[in-house]
């Protein structure tokens, strides 16, 4: 499983719909959708500032994460940013596979 961070910012329509339906019901709906994809929602928080909602999920792969991002964005209720989250071990593995590379003009 891979871990992803979803940062969502409401549109006016999305905010109004969530208030009408209820924040707890929308969170439960989201968690059910993630589970239907073979994933798990680790944390979901509402926030002030640049993001209205931040959610951490475990999903089978990047394609599944992309599908979820697209589904969220297609509703028109959110602006969505998705970030892959990695452990120190995954970063070390990536560093070990880093090719020799030079800066432009060097």
Secondary structure, 3 states (H helix, E strand, C coil): CEEEEEEEEECHHHHHHHHHHCHHHHHHHHHHHHHHCCCEEEEEEECCCCCCEEEEEEECCHHHHHHHHHHHHHCCCEEEEEEEECCHHHHHHHHHCCCCCCCCCC
